Amino acid sequence: MTQQNAAMAEESTAASKALSQESTKLARLTAQFKIGAAEAGPGRDDTGRAA
């Protein structure tokens, strides 16, 4: 049981590191986008807008 717990902890640590790296990558990618302040305001409604 102890070996199983150790293996699960190791897998969890690896998954956590991978998720952290992915979130950092996503943050870098999304930082490249520029949006206007008027477009980014709360409550913006795109319904009825032509595609």
C-alpha positions as CSV (number, residue, x, y, z in Angstrom):
1,M,0.0,0.0,0.0
2,T,2.9,2.4,0.8
3,Q,4.4,1.8,-2.7
4,Q,1.0,2.5,-4.3
5,N,0.6,5.7,-2.3
6,A,4.2,6.8,-3.3
7,A,3.4,6.1,-7.0
8,M,0.2,8.0,-6.8
9,A,2.0,11.0,-5.2
10,E,4.6,10.9,-7.9
11,E,2.0,10.8,-10.6
12,S,0.2,13.7,-9.0
13,T,3.3,15.7,-8.8
14,A,4.1,15.1,-12.4
15,A,0.6,16.1,-13.5
16,S,0.8,19.2,-11.3
17,K,4.0,20.3,-13.0
18,A,2.7,19.6,-16.4
19,L,-0.5,21.6,-15.7
20,S,1.6,24.5,-14.4
21,Q,3.7,24.5,-17.5
22,E,0.6,24.4,-19.7
23,S,-1.0,27.3,-17.8
24,T,2.2,29.4,-18.2
25,K,2.2,28.7,-21.9
26,L,-1.4,29.6,-22.2
27,A,-0.9,32.8,-20.3
28,R,2.0,33.8,-22.7
29,L,-0.2,33.0,-25.7
30,T,-3.2,34.9,-24.5
31,A,-1.1,37.9,-23.5
32,Q,-0.4,38.5,-27.2
33,F,-4.0,39.4,-27.8
34,K,-5.0,43.0,-27.6
35,I,-8.6,44.0,-27.1
36,G,-10.2,47.4,-26.7
37,A,-11.4,48.5,-23.3
38,A,-15.0,49.1,-24.7
39,E,-15.1,45.6,-26.1
40,A,-13.8,44.0,-22.9
41,G,-16.3,45.7,-20.5
42,P,-18.5,43.6,-18.2
43,G,-21.9,42.6,-19.5
44,R,-21.0,42.8,-23.2
45,D,-23.7,41.1,-25.2
46,D,-22.9,39.6,-28.6
47,T,-26.4,38.3,-29.2
48,G,-28.0,39.4,-32.4
49,R,-24.6,40.2,-33.9
50,A,-24.1,39.0,-37.5
51,A,-21.4,36.4,-37.9
